[in-house]
Protein backbone atom coordinates (compact mmCIF):
# COMPACT_ATOMS: atom_id res chain seq x y z
CA UNK A 1 0.00 0.00 0.00
CA UNK A 2 1.25 3.47 -0.90
CA UNK A 3 1.43 6.06 1.86
CA UNK A 4 -0.60 9.23 1.28
CA UNK A 5 -0.27 12.58 3.02
CA UNK A 6 -3.36 14.55 4.04
CA UNK A 7 -3.35 18.33 4.38
CA UNK A 8 -6.12 19.03 6.86
CA UNK A 9 -7.58 21.59 9.21
CA UNK A 10 -9.22 23.35 6.25
CA UNK A 11 -11.59 22.72 8.04
CA UNK A 12 -11.26 20.08 10.76
CA UNK A 13 -14.85 18.97 10.04
CA UNK A 14 -14.06 17.89 6.49
CA UNK A 15 -10.67 16.50 7.55
CA UNK A 16 -12.44 14.09 9.92
CA UNK A 17 -14.69 13.04 7.04
CA UNK A 18 -11.70 12.41 4.76
CA UNK A 19 -9.94 10.30 7.39
CA UNK A 20 -13.08 8.21 7.90
CA UNK A 21 -13.90 7.86 4.19
CA UNK A 22 -10.38 6.89 3.15
CA UNK A 23 -10.01 4.31 5.91
CA UNK A 24 -13.42 2.85 5.17
CA UNK A 25 -12.59 2.77 1.47
CA UNK A 26 -9.40 0.78 2.02
CA UNK A 27 -11.17 -1.61 4.37
CA UNK A 28 -14.06 -2.13 1.93
CA UNK A 29 -11.58 -3.34 -0.68
CA UNK A 30 -9.09 -5.27 1.46
CA UNK A 31 -11.22 -6.40 4.38
CA UNK A 32 -10.10 -7.77 7.76
CA UNK A 33 -8.04 -5.17 9.67
CA UNK A 34 -6.67 -3.37 6.63
CA UNK A 35 -6.88 0.43 6.79
CA UNK A 36 -5.17 3.41 5.17
CA UNK A 37 -1.51 4.06 5.82
CA UNK A 38 -1.51 7.85 5.85
CA UNK A 39 0.00 10.93 7.44
CA UNK A 40 -1.88 14.08 8.46
CA UNK A 41 -0.70 17.68 8.74
CA UNK A 42 -3.49 19.83 10.16
CA UNK A 43 -3.49 23.64 10.05
CA UNK A 44 -5.14 26.30 12.18
CA UNK A 45 -7.83 27.39 9.74
CA UNK A 46 -7.93 30.95 11.10
CA UNK A 47 -4.46 31.56 9.62
CA UNK A 48 -5.47 30.16 6.22
CA UNK A 49 -8.74 32.11 6.10
CA UNK A 50 -7.02 35.39 6.96
CA UNK A 51 -4.55 34.94 4.10
CA UNK A 52 -7.22 34.01 1.58
CA UNK A 53 -9.58 36.84 2.50
CA UNK A 54 -6.65 39.24 2.01
CA UNK A 55 -5.91 37.61 -1.35
CA UNK A 56 -2.52 36.61 0.04
CA UNK A 57 -2.28 33.27 -1.69
CA UNK A 58 1.52 33.31 -1.56
CA UNK A 59 1.40 33.05 2.23
CA UNK A 60 -1.13 30.23 2.02
CA UNK A 61 1.05 28.50 -0.57
CA UNK A 62 4.13 28.74 1.68
CA UNK A 63 2.17 27.32 4.63
CA UNK A 64 0.83 24.38 2.63
CA UNK A 65 4.22 23.76 1.03
CA UNK A 66 5.71 23.42 4.51
CA UNK A 67 3.02 20.87 5.36
CA UNK A 68 3.59 18.97 2.13
CA UNK A 69 7.34 18.86 2.75
CA UNK A 70 6.69 17.46 6.23
CA UNK A 71 4.49 14.74 4.74
CA UNK A 72 6.98 13.92 1.99
CA UNK A 73 9.77 13.56 4.55
CA UNK A 74 7.51 11.16 6.45
CA UNK A 75 7.17 8.92 3.40
CA UNK A 76 4.05 10.21 1.63
CA UNK A 77 3.98 9.38 -2.07
CA UNK A 78 1.03 11.67 -2.92
CA UNK A 79 -0.76 14.63 -1.35
CA UNK A 80 -4.48 15.01 -0.67
CA UNK A 81 -5.67 18.56 0.06
CA UNK A 82 -8.77 18.03 2.22
CA UNK A 83 -10.66 21.04 0.84
CA UNK A 84 -11.82 22.34 -2.54
CA UNK A 85 -10.62 25.94 -2.18
CA UNK A 86 -7.01 24.93 -1.57
CA UNK A 87 -6.92 23.41 -5.04
CA UNK A 88 -6.46 26.94 -6.36
CA UNK A 89 -2.77 26.33 -5.62
CA UNK A 90 -2.75 22.55 -6.19
CA UNK A 91 -0.88 22.60 -9.50
CA UNK A 92 1.68 25.00 -8.04
CA UNK A 93 2.17 22.76 -5.01
CA UNK A 94 2.54 19.66 -7.17
CA UNK A 95 5.33 21.29 -9.14
CA UNK A 96 7.13 22.50 -6.01
CA UNK A 97 6.84 19.32 -3.93
CA UNK A 98 7.48 16.95 -6.87
CA UNK A 99 4.76 14.57 -5.72
CA UNK A 100 1.33 13.94 -7.24
CA UNK A 101 -1.41 16.12 -5.76
CA UNK A 102 -4.62 14.18 -6.28
CA UNK A 103 -6.90 16.89 -7.71
CA UNK A 104 -10.47 17.07 -6.44
CA UNK A 105 -11.84 18.72 -9.60
CA UNK A 106 -10.25 16.18 -11.93
CA UNK A 107 -11.67 13.31 -9.89
CA UNK A 108 -15.10 14.97 -9.87
CA UNK A 109 -15.01 15.54 -13.63
CA UNK A 110 -14.34 11.84 -14.20
CA UNK A 111 -17.42 10.90 -12.14
CA UNK A 112 -19.59 13.39 -14.04
CA UNK A 113 -18.32 11.98 -17.33
CA UNK A 114 -19.39 8.50 -16.26
CA UNK A 115 -22.99 9.75 -16.09
CA UNK A 116 -22.78 11.47 -19.46
CA UNK A 117 -23.65 14.93 -18.14
CA UNK A 118 -22.55 18.07 -19.96
CA UNK A 119 -23.80 20.89 -17.72
CA UNK A 120 -23.66 20.99 -13.93
CA UNK A 121 -24.13 23.48 -11.11
CA UNK A 122 -21.17 24.28 -8.89
CA UNK A 123 -21.56 25.38 -5.26
CA UNK A 124 -18.62 26.30 -3.04
CA UNK A 125 -16.72 29.18 -1.51
CA UNK A 126 -16.48 32.40 -3.51
CA UNK A 127 -13.00 31.28 -4.57
CA UNK A 128 -14.24 27.96 -5.94
CA UNK A 129 -17.20 29.54 -7.71
CA UNK A 130 -15.56 32.69 -9.09
CA UNK A 131 -12.03 31.53 -9.89
CA UNK A 132 -11.33 29.14 -12.76
CA UNK A 133 -9.25 26.41 -11.11
CA UNK A 134 -12.20 24.03 -10.63
CA UNK A 135 -14.17 24.95 -13.73
CA UNK A 136 -11.11 24.58 -15.98
CA UNK A 137 -10.70 20.93 -14.97
CA UNK A 138 -14.34 20.35 -15.90
CA UNK A 139 -13.99 22.18 -19.22
CA UNK A 140 -11.04 19.91 -20.05
CA UNK A 141 -13.49 17.00 -19.85
CA UNK A 142 -16.15 18.76 -21.93
CA UNK A 143 -18.31 19.77 -18.96
CA UNK A 144 -19.82 23.23 -18.45
CA UNK A 145 -20.17 24.49 -14.87
CA UNK A 146 -22.64 27.19 -13.89
CA UNK A 147 -22.73 29.08 -10.60
CA UNK A 148 -25.37 31.23 -8.87
CA UNK A 149 -26.03 34.50 -10.72
CA UNK A 150 -27.25 36.36 -7.65
CA UNK A 151 -24.40 37.89 -5.63
CA UNK A 152 -26.45 37.61 -2.44
CA UNK A 153 -26.69 33.86 -2.99
CA UNK A 154 -22.94 33.55 -3.50
CA UNK A 155 -22.26 35.66 -0.40
CA UNK A 156 -24.69 33.53 1.61
CA UNK A 157 -22.95 30.30 0.60
CA UNK A 158 -19.48 31.68 1.31
CA UNK A 159 -20.44 33.12 4.70
CA UNK A 160 -22.30 30.07 5.97
CA UNK A 161 -19.48 27.74 4.95
CA UNK A 162 -17.19 29.55 7.38
CA UNK A 163 -19.60 30.74 10.06
CA UNK A 164 -21.79 27.64 10.30
CA UNK A 165 -20.86 24.54 8.31
CA UNK A 166 -17.13 24.80 8.99
CA UNK A 167 -18.00 24.63 12.68
CA UNK A 168 -20.33 21.68 12.19
CA UNK A 169 -23.48 23.82 12.61
CA UNK A 170 -26.58 23.21 10.50
CA UNK A 171 -29.90 25.06 10.68
CA UNK A 172 -33.17 24.39 8.83
CA UNK A 173 -33.11 27.94 7.45
CA UNK A 174 -29.66 27.48 5.94
CA UNK A 175 -30.59 24.13 4.41
CA UNK A 176 -33.73 25.67 2.85
CA UNK A 177 -31.71 28.48 1.23
CA UNK A 178 -29.11 26.08 -0.17
CA UNK A 179 -31.82 23.96 -1.75
CA UNK A 180 -33.44 27.04 -3.27
CA UNK A 181 -30.11 28.03 -4.82
CA UNK A 182 -29.54 24.50 -6.14
CA UNK A 183 -33.02 24.37 -7.65
CA UNK A 184 -32.41 27.69 -9.41
CA UNK A 185 -29.27 26.20 -11.01
CA UNK A 186 -31.39 23.26 -12.16
CA UNK A 187 -33.93 25.64 -13.71
CA UNK A 188 -31.01 27.14 -15.65
CA UNK A 189 -30.18 23.73 -17.09
CA UNK A 190 -27.90 22.05 -14.54
CA UNK A 191 -28.14 18.28 -15.00
CA UNK A 192 -26.35 17.67 -11.73
CA UNK A 193 -25.04 19.61 -8.73
CA UNK A 194 -21.43 19.58 -7.51
CA UNK A 195 -21.07 20.03 -3.77
CA UNK A 196 -17.82 21.91 -4.34
CA UNK A 197 -17.06 22.53 -0.70
CA UNK A 198 -16.41 19.61 1.59
CA UNK A 199 -18.84 21.02 4.19
CA UNK A 200 -21.87 21.47 1.90
CA UNK A 201 -22.93 17.79 2.22
CA UNK A 202 -24.00 18.74 5.73
CA UNK A 203 -26.98 20.58 4.20
CA UNK A 204 -27.56 18.99 0.77
CA UNK A 205 -28.25 15.25 0.65
CA UNK A 206 -28.79 13.10 -2.49
CA UNK A 207 -32.48 12.65 -1.62
CA UNK A 208 -33.00 16.44 -1.53
CA UNK A 209 -32.75 16.99 -5.31
CA UNK A 210 -34.00 15.15 -8.38
CA UNK A 211 -30.68 15.35 -10.24
CA UNK A 212 -27.38 13.59 -9.45
CA UNK A 213 -25.37 15.03 -6.57
CA UNK A 214 -21.58 14.97 -6.80
CA UNK A 215 -20.15 15.03 -3.28
CA UNK A 216 -16.59 16.17 -3.95
CA UNK A 217 -15.26 14.92 -0.60
CA UNK A 218 -16.52 11.38 -1.22
CA UNK A 219 -15.26 11.41 -4.81
CA UNK A 220 -11.87 12.81 -3.77
CA UNK A 221 -11.50 10.25 -0.98
CA UNK A 222 -12.22 7.44 -3.43
CA UNK A 223 -9.54 8.80 -5.77
CA UNK A 224 -7.10 8.77 -2.85
CA UNK A 225 -7.94 5.12 -2.12
CA UNK A 226 -7.54 4.29 -5.81
CA UNK A 227 -4.05 5.79 -5.70
CA UNK A 228 -3.09 4.00 -2.48
CA UNK A 229 -4.09 0.61 -3.79
CA UNK A 230 -2.90 1.05 -7.38
Number of C-alpha atoms within 10 A of each C-alpha: 14 15 20 26 26 24 22 25 21 23 24 19 17 24 23 13 17 25 19 13 21 24 18 19 22 22 16 12 12 12 11 8 7 15 17 22 15 22 19 20 15 17 17 12 16 11 12 21 15 13 16 16 10 8 11 13 16 12 15 19 19 12 14 23 19 14 21 28 17 16 23 20 10 14 15 22 19 24 28 24 24 29 24 26 24 21 22 17 16 23 14 14 20 18 11 12 16 13 16 18 23 22 21 28 22 20 19 24 24 15 15 24 14 8 10 11 17 18 20 26 27 25 25 22 23 16 18 22 23 14 13 13 20 25 20 16 19 24 14 11 14 14 19 17 21 19 22 19 11 9 10 10 16 19 13 15 23 19 15 19 21 17 11 14 24 22 15 15 14 15 11 8 8 17 15 13 15 19 16 13 20 25 18 16 22 20 10 15 14 24 19 24 27 24 24 26 26 27 28 26 20 14 19 19 14 13 9 11 15 11 15 17 21 22 21 25 26 19 19 27 25 19 20 29 22 13 17 19 13 8
